[in-house]
Amino acid sequence: MMVAPVTALNVQEWATLCDALWPDEDSTIRSWIEDWQIGDFPHEFLYYHNNEAIAFISLDIRSEYVEGTKGFPVGYVEGIYVKPDFRKHGIARKLIEFAKSWTLSQNCEELASDCELDNEESLLFHKKVGFAEANRIICFAMDLSPT
């Protein structure tokens, strides 16, 4: 296993994986790179197999309350992705183990994450790697702009 931070040398590989994980976003590979360049994604890591970036994990430190945690700051898994051909080989679990070590190195004692209510695959993965479900919510928004 080789986990490496995203740098200017490998940001294109990371952006391509982001685009695969979040295809419904209004982002393009170029916009992912631009967002990384301005510091919107400061804790990004790629997983390499035979010199190919096949997975990534996006981490953050949240300094405000996170549902189900005891305090803050809290390490947070913002996203995790493994290319389809490499799934079911323990790579995501290795990335979570990396995230746990990274979180402790950032002086945080808890690691949190989330998934959409209808994302059964993500829910099962989170439980399988040791996360405990904290809560389920439905969020609401109201557009007040003039029509």
Rosetta constraint file for C-alpha pairs under 8 A:
AtomPair CA 1 CA 47 HARMONIC 7.12 0.50
AtomPair CA 1 CA 48 HARMONIC 6.78 0.50
AtomPair CA 1 CA 49 HARMONIC 6.86 0.50
AtomPair CA 2 CA 47 HARMONIC 5.72 0.50
AtomPair CA 2 CA 48 HARMONIC 5.31 0.50
AtomPair CA 2 CA 49 HARMONIC 7.13 0.50
AtomPair CA 3 CA 45 HARMONIC 6.34 0.50
AtomPair CA 3 CA 46 HARMONIC 5.52 0.50
AtomPair CA 3 CA 47 HARMONIC 4.55 0.50
AtomPair CA 3 CA 48 HARMONIC 6.36 0.50
AtomPair CA 4 CA 45 HARMONIC 5.43 0.50
AtomPair CA 4 CA 46 HARMONIC 5.31 0.50
AtomPair CA 4 CA 47 HARMONIC 6.58 0.50
AtomPair CA 4 CA 48 HARMONIC 7.80 0.50
AtomPair CA 5 CA 43 HARMONIC 7.45 0.50
AtomPair CA 5 CA 44 HARMONIC 5.86 0.50
AtomPair CA 5 CA 45 HARMONIC 4.32 0.50
AtomPair CA 5 CA 46 HARMONIC 6.20 0.50
AtomPair CA 6 CA 10 HARMONIC 5.90 0.50
AtomPair CA 6 CA 11 HARMONIC 5.69 0.50
AtomPair CA 6 CA 14 HARMONIC 6.97 0.50
AtomPair CA 6 CA 43 HARMONIC 7.91 0.50
AtomPair CA 6 CA 44 HARMONIC 5.52 0.50
AtomPair CA 6 CA 45 HARMONIC 5.44 0.50
AtomPair CA 6 CA 46 HARMONIC 6.48 0.50
AtomPair CA 7 CA 11 HARMONIC 5.68 0.50
AtomPair CA 10 CA 14 HARMONIC 6.62 0.50
AtomPair CA 11 CA 15 HARMONIC 6.05 0.50
AtomPair CA 11 CA 33 HARMONIC 6.46 0.50
AtomPair CA 11 CA 36 HARMONIC 7.99 0.50
AtomPair CA 12 CA 16 HARMONIC 6.19 0.50
AtomPair CA 12 CA 29 HARMONIC 7.48 0.50
AtomPair CA 12 CA 33 HARMONIC 6.87 0.50
AtomPair CA 13 CA 17 HARMONIC 6.46 0.50
AtomPair CA 13 CA 53 HARMONIC 6.50 0.50
AtomPair CA 14 CA 18 HARMONIC 6.19 0.50
AtomPair CA 14 CA 46 HARMONIC 6.78 0.50
AtomPair CA 14 CA 53 HARMONIC 7.75 0.50
AtomPair CA 14 CA 56 HARMONIC 7.01 0.50
AtomPair CA 15 CA 19 HARMONIC 6.15 0.50
AtomPair CA 15 CA 29 HARMONIC 5.26 0.50
AtomPair CA 15 CA 30 HARMONIC 7.64 0.50
AtomPair CA 15 CA 32 HARMONIC 5.44 0.50
AtomPair CA 15 CA 33 HARMONIC 6.02 0.50
AtomPair CA 16 CA 20 HARMONIC 6.45 0.50
AtomPair CA 16 CA 29 HARMONIC 5.88 0.50
AtomPair CA 17 CA 21 HARMONIC 6.28 0.50
AtomPair CA 17 CA 55 HARMONIC 7.13 0.50
AtomPair CA 17 CA 56 HARMONIC 7.20 0.50
AtomPair CA 17 CA 81 HARMONIC 7.21 0.50
AtomPair CA 17 CA 83 HARMONIC 7.86 0.50
AtomPair CA 18 CA 22 HARMONIC 5.96 0.50
AtomPair CA 18 CA 29 HARMONIC 7.86 0.50
AtomPair CA 18 CA 32 HARMONIC 7.43 0.50
AtomPair CA 18 CA 81 HARMONIC 7.93 0.50
AtomPair CA 19 CA 23 HARMONIC 5.34 0.50
AtomPair CA 19 CA 27 HARMONIC 7.41 0.50
AtomPair CA 19 CA 28 HARMONIC 6.78 0.50
AtomPair CA 19 CA 29 HARMONIC 6.28 0.50
AtomPair CA 19 CA 32 HARMONIC 7.88 0.50
AtomPair CA 21 CA 80 HARMONIC 7.94 0.50
AtomPair CA 21 CA 81 HARMONIC 6.18 0.50
AtomPair CA 23 CA 27 HARMONIC 7.97 0.50
AtomPair CA 27 CA 31 HARMONIC 5.67 0.50
AtomPair CA 27 CA 32 HARMONIC 6.51 0.50
AtomPair CA 28 CA 32 HARMONIC 6.26 0.50
AtomPair CA 29 CA 33 HARMONIC 6.38 0.50
AtomPair CA 30 CA 34 HARMONIC 6.23 0.50
AtomPair CA 31 CA 35 HARMONIC 6.03 0.50
AtomPair CA 32 CA 36 HARMONIC 6.20 0.50
AtomPair CA 33 CA 37 HARMONIC 6.11 0.50
AtomPair CA 34 CA 38 HARMONIC 6.42 0.50
AtomPair CA 35 CA 39 HARMONIC 6.49 0.50
AtomPair CA 35 CA 40 HARMONIC 5.37 0.50
AtomPair CA 35 CA 41 HARMONIC 6.97 0.50
AtomPair CA 36 CA 40 HARMONIC 5.40 0.50
AtomPair CA 36 CA 41 HARMONIC 5.08 0.50
AtomPair CA 36 CA 42 HARMONIC 7.08 0.50
AtomPair CA 41 CA 58 HARMONIC 7.59 0.50
AtomPair CA 42 CA 60 HARMONIC 7.62 0.50
AtomPair CA 43 CA 58 HARMONIC 6.10 0.50
AtomPair CA 43 CA 59 HARMONIC 5.22 0.50
AtomPair CA 43 CA 60 HARMONIC 6.08 0.50
AtomPair CA 44 CA 56 HARMONIC 7.28 0.50
AtomPair CA 44 CA 57 HARMONIC 6.09 0.50
AtomPair CA 44 CA 58 HARMONIC 4.68 0.50
AtomPair CA 44 CA 59 HARMONIC 6.23 0.50
AtomPair CA 45 CA 56 HARMONIC 5.50 0.50
AtomPair CA 45 CA 57 HARMONIC 5.42 0.50
AtomPair CA 45 CA 58 HARMONIC 6.48 0.50
AtomPair CA 46 CA 53 HARMONIC 6.14 0.50
AtomPair CA 46 CA 54 HARMONIC 7.58 0.50
AtomPair CA 46 CA 55 HARMONIC 5.84 0.50
AtomPair CA 46 CA 56 HARMONIC 4.31 0.50
AtomPair CA 46 CA 57 HARMONIC 6.63 0.50
AtomPair CA 47 CA 53 HARMONIC 5.65 0.50
AtomPair CA 47 CA 54 HARMONIC 6.01 0.50
AtomPair CA 47 CA 55 HARMONIC 4.96 0.50
AtomPair CA 47 CA 56 HARMONIC 5.61 0.50
AtomPair CA 47 CA 95 HARMONIC 7.72 0.50
AtomPair CA 48 CA 52 HARMONIC 5.19 0.50
AtomPair CA 48 CA 53 HARMONIC 4.46 0.50
AtomPair CA 48 CA 54 HARMONIC 5.85 0.50
AtomPair CA 48 CA 55 HARMONIC 7.13 0.50
AtomPair CA 49 CA 53 HARMONIC 6.57 0.50
AtomPair CA 49 CA 54 HARMONIC 6.63 0.50
AtomPair CA 54 CA 82 HARMONIC 5.96 0.50
AtomPair CA 54 CA 83 HARMONIC 5.52 0.50
AtomPair CA 54 CA 86 HARMONIC 7.26 0.50
AtomPair CA 55 CA 80 HARMONIC 7.52 0.50
AtomPair CA 55 CA 81 HARMONIC 5.34 0.50
AtomPair CA 55 CA 82 HARMONIC 4.20 0.50
AtomPair CA 55 CA 83 HARMONIC 6.10 0.50
AtomPair CA 55 CA 91 HARMONIC 7.76 0.50
AtomPair CA 55 CA 92 HARMONIC 7.89 0.50
AtomPair CA 56 CA 80 HARMONIC 5.77 0.50
AtomPair CA 56 CA 81 HARMONIC 5.49 0.50
AtomPair CA 56 CA 82 HARMONIC 6.75 0.50
AtomPair CA 56 CA 95 HARMONIC 7.76 0.50
AtomPair CA 57 CA 77 HARMONIC 7.26 0.50
AtomPair CA 57 CA 78 HARMONIC 7.66 0.50
AtomPair CA 57 CA 79 HARMONIC 5.72 0.50
AtomPair CA 57 CA 80 HARMONIC 4.38 0.50
AtomPair CA 57 CA 81 HARMONIC 6.58 0.50
AtomPair CA 57 CA 95 HARMONIC 6.66 0.50
AtomPair CA 58 CA 77 HARMONIC 6.04 0.50
AtomPair CA 58 CA 78 HARMONIC 5.24 0.50
AtomPair CA 58 CA 79 HARMONIC 4.98 0.50
AtomPair CA 58 CA 80 HARMONIC 6.27 0.50
AtomPair CA 59 CA 75 HARMONIC 7.04 0.50
AtomPair CA 59 CA 76 HARMONIC 5.57 0.50
AtomPair CA 59 CA 77 HARMONIC 4.81 0.50
AtomPair CA 59 CA 78 HARMONIC 5.52 0.50
AtomPair CA 59 CA 79 HARMONIC 7.25 0.50
AtomPair CA 59 CA 99 HARMONIC 7.31 0.50
AtomPair CA 60 CA 75 HARMONIC 5.85 0.50
AtomPair CA 60 CA 76 HARMONIC 5.09 0.50
AtomPair CA 60 CA 77 HARMONIC 6.63 0.50
AtomPair CA 60 CA 78 HARMONIC 6.78 0.50
AtomPair CA 61 CA 73 HARMONIC 6.33 0.50
AtomPair CA 61 CA 74 HARMONIC 5.59 0.50
AtomPair CA 61 CA 75 HARMONIC 4.68 0.50
AtomPair CA 61 CA 76 HARMONIC 5.89 0.50
AtomPair CA 62 CA 66 HARMONIC 7.49 0.50
AtomPair CA 62 CA 72 HARMONIC 7.10 0.50
AtomPair CA 62 CA 73 HARMONIC 5.49 0.50
AtomPair CA 62 CA 74 HARMONIC 5.24 0.50
AtomPair CA 62 CA 75 HARMONIC 6.35 0.50
AtomPair CA 62 CA 76 HARMONIC 6.61 0.50
AtomPair CA 63 CA 72 HARMONIC 5.55 0.50
AtomPair CA 63 CA 73 HARMONIC 4.44 0.50
AtomPair CA 63 CA 74 HARMONIC 6.61 0.50
AtomPair CA 64 CA 72 HARMONIC 6.37 0.50
AtomPair CA 64 CA 73 HARMONIC 6.90 0.50
AtomPair CA 65 CA 69 HARMONIC 7.51 0.50
AtomPair CA 65 CA 71 HARMONIC 6.83 0.50
AtomPair CA 65 CA 72 HARMONIC 6.52 0.50
AtomPair CA 66 CA 71 HARMONIC 7.89 0.50
AtomPair CA 66 CA 72 HARMONIC 7.73 0.50
AtomPair CA 66 CA 74 HARMONIC 7.47 0.50
AtomPair CA 66 CA 112 HARMONIC 7.59 0.50
AtomPair CA 67 CA 134 HARMONIC 6.60 0.50
AtomPair CA 67 CA 135 HARMONIC 7.21 0.50
AtomPair CA 68 CA 134 HARMONIC 4.79 0.50
AtomPair CA 68 CA 135 HARMONIC 7.12 0.50
AtomPair CA 69 CA 74 HARMONIC 7.86 0.50
AtomPair CA 69 CA 110 HARMONIC 7.07 0.50
AtomPair CA 69 CA 112 HARMONIC 7.63 0.50
AtomPair CA 72 CA 108 HARMONIC 7.43 0.50
AtomPair CA 73 CA 108 HARMONIC 5.91 0.50
AtomPair CA 74 CA 103 HARMONIC 7.72 0.50
AtomPair CA 74 CA 108 HARMONIC 5.46 0.50
AtomPair CA 74 CA 109 HARMONIC 6.87 0.50
AtomPair CA 74 CA 110 HARMONIC 5.38 0.50
AtomPair CA 74 CA 111 HARMONIC 5.88 0.50
AtomPair CA 74 CA 112 HARMONIC 6.98 0.50
AtomPair CA 75 CA 103 HARMONIC 5.16 0.50
AtomPair CA 75 CA 106 HARMONIC 7.95 0.50
AtomPair CA 75 CA 108 HARMONIC 6.19 0.50
AtomPair CA 75 CA 109 HARMONIC 7.88 0.50
AtomPair CA 75 CA 110 HARMONIC 6.15 0.50
AtomPair CA 75 CA 111 HARMONIC 4.60 0.50
AtomPair CA 75 CA 112 HARMONIC 6.25 0.50
AtomPair CA 76 CA 111 HARMONIC 5.55 0.50
AtomPair CA 76 CA 112 HARMONIC 4.83 0.50
AtomPair CA 76 CA 113 HARMONIC 5.54 0.50
AtomPair CA 77 CA 99 HARMONIC 7.64 0.50
AtomPair CA 77 CA 111 HARMONIC 7.41 0.50
AtomPair CA 77 CA 112 HARMONIC 6.30 0.50
AtomPair CA 77 CA 113 HARMONIC 4.93 0.50
AtomPair CA 77 CA 114 HARMONIC 7.75 0.50
AtomPair CA 78 CA 113 HARMONIC 6.61 0.50
AtomPair CA 78 CA 114 HARMONIC 7.81 0.50
AtomPair CA 80 CA 92 HARMONIC 7.25 0.50
AtomPair CA 81 CA 92 HARMONIC 7.36 0.50
AtomPair CA 82 CA 86 HARMONIC 6.49 0.50
AtomPair CA 82 CA 87 HARMONIC 6.11 0.50
AtomPair CA 82 CA 91 HARMONIC 7.27 0.50
AtomPair CA 82 CA 92 HARMONIC 6.73 0.50
AtomPair CA 83 CA 87 HARMONIC 6.60 0.50
AtomPair CA 86 CA 91 HARMONIC 7.73 0.50
AtomPair CA 87 CA 91 HARMONIC 7.12 0.50
AtomPair CA 87 CA 92 HARMONIC 7.92 0.50
AtomPair CA 90 CA 94 HARMONIC 6.25 0.50
AtomPair CA 91 CA 95 HARMONIC 6.27 0.50
AtomPair CA 92 CA 96 HARMONIC 6.26 0.50
AtomPair CA 93 CA 97 HARMONIC 6.28 0.50
AtomPair CA 93 CA 129 HARMONIC 6.27 0.50
AtomPair CA 94 CA 98 HARMONIC 6.19 0.50
AtomPair CA 95 CA 99 HARMONIC 6.09 0.50
AtomPair CA 96 CA 100 HARMONIC 6.16 0.50
AtomPair CA 96 CA 129 HARMONIC 7.48 0.50
AtomPair CA 97 CA 101 HARMONIC 6.44 0.50
AtomPair CA 98 CA 102 HARMONIC 6.07 0.50
AtomPair CA 99 CA 103 HARMONIC 5.88 0.50
AtomPair CA 99 CA 111 HARMONIC 7.97 0.50
AtomPair CA 100 CA 104 HARMONIC 6.29 0.50
AtomPair CA 100 CA 111 HARMONIC 6.75 0.50
AtomPair CA 101 CA 105 HARMONIC 6.22 0.50
AtomPair CA 102 CA 106 HARMONIC 6.39 0.50
AtomPair CA 103 CA 107 HARMONIC 6.78 0.50
AtomPair CA 103 CA 108 HARMONIC 5.56 0.50
AtomPair CA 103 CA 109 HARMONIC 7.26 0.50
AtomPair CA 103 CA 110 HARMONIC 7.47 0.50
AtomPair CA 103 CA 111 HARMONIC 6.79 0.50
AtomPair CA 104 CA 108 HARMONIC 5.18 0.50
AtomPair CA 104 CA 109 HARMONIC 6.06 0.50
AtomPair CA 104 CA 110 HARMONIC 8.00 0.50
AtomPair CA 112 CA 131 HARMONIC 7.65 0.50
AtomPair CA 115 CA 119 HARMONIC 6.52 0.50
AtomPair CA 115 CA 122 HARMONIC 6.38 0.50
AtomPair CA 115 CA 123 HARMONIC 6.71 0.50
AtomPair CA 117 CA 136 HARMONIC 7.37 0.50
AtomPair CA 119 CA 123 HARMONIC 6.28 0.50
AtomPair CA 120 CA 124 HARMONIC 6.09 0.50
AtomPair CA 121 CA 125 HARMONIC 6.19 0.50
AtomPair CA 122 CA 126 HARMONIC 6.10 0.50
AtomPair CA 123 CA 127 HARMONIC 6.37 0.50
AtomPair CA 124 CA 128 HARMONIC 6.03 0.50
AtomPair CA 125 CA 129 HARMONIC 6.29 0.50
AtomPair CA 126 CA 130 HARMONIC 6.49 0.50
AtomPair CA 126 CA 131 HARMONIC 5.30 0.50
AtomPair CA 126 CA 132 HARMONIC 7.71 0.50
AtomPair CA 127 CA 131 HARMONIC 5.03 0.50
AtomPair CA 127 CA 132 HARMONIC 6.15 0.50
AtomPair CA 127 CA 133 HARMONIC 7.48 0.50
